[in-house]
Amino acid sequence: MFLAKKIIAGFFMPLSLGLILFLIALVFLYKKSYFKSKVFFIFSFFWIVLLSYEPISNRLLYPLEHSYKALKTIPKDIKYIVVLGNGHTTNESLSITSQLNTTSLNRFLEAYRIYKNTSNSKLIFSGYEGKDATSHAFMQEKLALSLKVNSEDIITLPKPKDTNEEALAVKKLLKNKKFILVTSASHMKRAMLIFHKHGLLPIPAVTNHLAKNKGYFLSRPKAYNLYKSELAFHEYLGILWEKFKTIF
C-alpha cells in the first residue's frame, strides 16, 4: 500500500503531468494529427513554465505554510518534542550535517531550539531507513549527540515509513500526553489532520518555510519554484487522500 501510494502520487506531480502532456503531443505528432499535437505541446510548455514561476508556486504553497503560526512562546509544561522524519544519505566521509538533507536539518534545529528552552524535555526522532542502510531516526540522534544532548533525553522511532505510521508510533509511546510536533510548515496541516484523527494532542511547531511571501512578479521561471509547486501538490494530494479515507 505504501509503495503503491507513492507510485500513484508520482504521476500527479507537476513535472510528471507536464511530461505526460508532452508525450501525448508526441503521439499525436506520430499520428500526423498536427493540430492536436500543437495544442498539447503548448499546454505542456505553459504548464511547466507557470509552475516554475514564483508567484504561482508561492501562492500554491503559502496557504499550507501559514496554516499554523511559528511557536515563539514555548509551553513550559510540555515534556516531549516529536520531530517527524524526512531524508538523509549515510556517508561516513561527510559531516553528519551533510548527511541529513536541508529539510531534516531545519526540523532538527527547530526541535533543538525548543529543547534548549525547556527543562527536562525529551526529543523524539522518527523515520525509517528508506533507500539507506540507516534509519532516519538514528541519524537525527547522531546529530543530537554530537551537540551534547543527553542520551537519556533522546527517544528514537526507527520503523515508521510515513506520517500515519509516525502518528501511531507516537500514540503507542505517549498515549494521551500533550507534545510539541515539529515538521515543515508545508507538511504541518496534513500532519495535524492525521495526528488529530488518531486522538493525539500535538502542539504545532512549524519550520522550513519556503514561501515566505507570495512571490515577485518580476521574476523568471526556476527549477526551485517547480520544486515548491511539487511540494504543494504532494501535500494537497495527501490532504485529499486523508479526507477520502475518512469518508470511506
N, C-alpha and C positions, 0 to 999 in steps of 0.2 A: 504493500500500500504506500509506504514512504517513498520508494523508488518511482512508482507509477505516478504519484502526485508530482514529483519533481520533473519527470519527463513531460507530462501533460502541461504543466505550468510553463515549461520552457518554450513551448510553441506559441504562447500568448505574450511573450516578451516583445518589446518594440522592435529590436533588430530582427528577431525571428519572423515577425509579421511582415516587416519590410522586405526580407529576403523571399518570403512566400509570395508576396505580390510580384517581386522581380521574376521569380520562377514561372509564375502564371503568364507574365508578359513574354517570357522566352517560349513557352508552349504555344501561345497564340502566334508568335513570330514564326515558329517552325511550321505551323499550320497555314501560314500566309494570311492570317487574319490581322492585317496591319493596323486597322483602326483600334481593335480591342487591345492589341499589343502596345500601341502608343498610350492608350488610357492607363493600362496597368504599369507601364514604365513611369509615367508621370506620377501616379499615385504612390509608387514605391519611392521615387525620388523625394517627393514633398513630405511623405510620412517620416522618413529618416531625418531630413533636414529640419523639419518643425520640432521633432522630439529631441534634436540636438541643440535647439535654440533655448537660451537661458530663461527667457520669460515663460516659455511653455513648460520646460522641465521643472522650474522652481514653483510654478503655480500648481503643478501636479503634486509636488512633494510638500509644499508649505502647509496645507491643511493637516496633513498627517503629523508633521514635525511640531506643530503648535497646538496639538490636541491637549497637551499637558504642559504646565509651566515647569521651569527648572526648580529643583529642590534646593532653594537657597537657605531656608530655615530648617535645620535638621532636627527631627524629633529626638529628644534625649532618652525616651523610654523604649526605643526600638533597639533590639539586640542583634538582629540578623540583616545582613546585606546580601541579597541574591544577585549575582551577575550572570546574565544569560550569555551563552557561548556564541562564537562566530567562526573565525578561521585562523589557521596557522600552518606553518610548514617547519617540521623538525629538521634542523641543520646545525649540528653542534659546532660548526666552524663560525657560526654567526652569534651575535649577542642575542639574548632572549628577547629583547625589544624588536629585533629584526625578524625573529621567527614568528612573532604574532603579527597579524595584519593590523592596519590602521584602525579599523572599527573595533577590534578587540582591545587595542591599547587605549582608545578613548573610553570604552566601557570600564576597563580596569582602573584608569585614572580617576574617573568619577567615583567609583566604589572606594578606591583608596583614600580619596579626599574625605568622603563621608566617614570612613573607618577612623581616620586620624582625628576627626572632630567629634567622636563619640567615645564612650568608655565601656569597656567590657563587651564590645560587639564582636561578631564573627562574620567573616567573609565566606560566602558560599559560591563556589565556582562550578559552572555546569558546562557540559558539552562532550560529545563523543569524539572519536579519532577521525572520522570522515575517511578521506583517502590516505591519511597519515598513519604512522605506527603508534603515535602517542595521543592520548585523549587531550582534548582542548582544556578540560578542567585541570589536568596535571600541568599543562603549560602555563596557565594563569597562576597556579600555585607556585610554580618555579619562579615566576616573576615576583610574586609577593614575598617569597622567602629571600630573594636577592635584595629586597628593600627592607629587610629586617622585620617583617611581620611575624609575630609569634606563630609557630606551627600549630599550637593548640587553638588559635583563632581562625584556622582555615578548615573548611569542610569542602570536599570535592564530590561532585555528582558526575562521574565519567561515562554514564550509559545513555542519557537522553539524546535523541537524534534531532528533535525539533521542539518547538515551543510547547506543544501539547504534552510531550513526554517530560519536559522540564517542569511543567506545572504539576504533573502527577508525582514526580520525584520530590518536589518541594512540599507538596501536601503530605506525603508519607513522612517526611522529615519533621516538618514544623506543625502539622495538624492545623489548629485554628489560631496560631500565633501571628501577629502582625509582623511585617518585614518590609524593608525597602527593596524595591525592584529596580535594578539598573539595566537599561538597554538603550539602543539607539532611538533617537527621537522619532524616526520614521517607523520604527517597529513597535513603539510603545502602545499605540491604540489597539493593535491586534493582540499584543501580549496581555494587556489588561482585560480584553474581552475573554481571552482563553483562561486566564487565572481566575477571573470572577466566575466564569462558568463552572469551575471546579470548587467554588465556595471558598476561595482563598482571599486574604486581606492584604494585598500589596499596596505600598505607598510608592507612586512612580517617581523615579529619578532619571530624567531624560539627559542624553548626551549625544555627541557626534552629529550635531545639526549640519546639514549640507545646504539647505535652502534658508539662509539667514535673512533673505529678503525675497521679494517677488520677481527679481531679475531686472536687468537693464536692457532696454530696447535696442540701444546702440551696442550690440554685441554680435559676435559671429557664432555659427554652429561649432560645437566642440564635442569630442568623444566623451568628455567628462559629463556634459549635460545629458547625453544619451544614457550614460550610466545612471544618472539621477532619475531619469524617466523610467528606466528599467526597474529601479528600486521602488518607485512609486507603484508601477504596475504590479510588481510582486506583492506588495503589501495590500493593495486594493483587492487583488485576486484572493489573497489569504483571508481577508475580512469577509468577502463574499462566501468563501468556502465554509468558514465557521458559522455564518448565519444560515447557510444552506443545511448544514448538519443539524443545527438547532431545530429547523422546521421539519426535517425528515428523520 
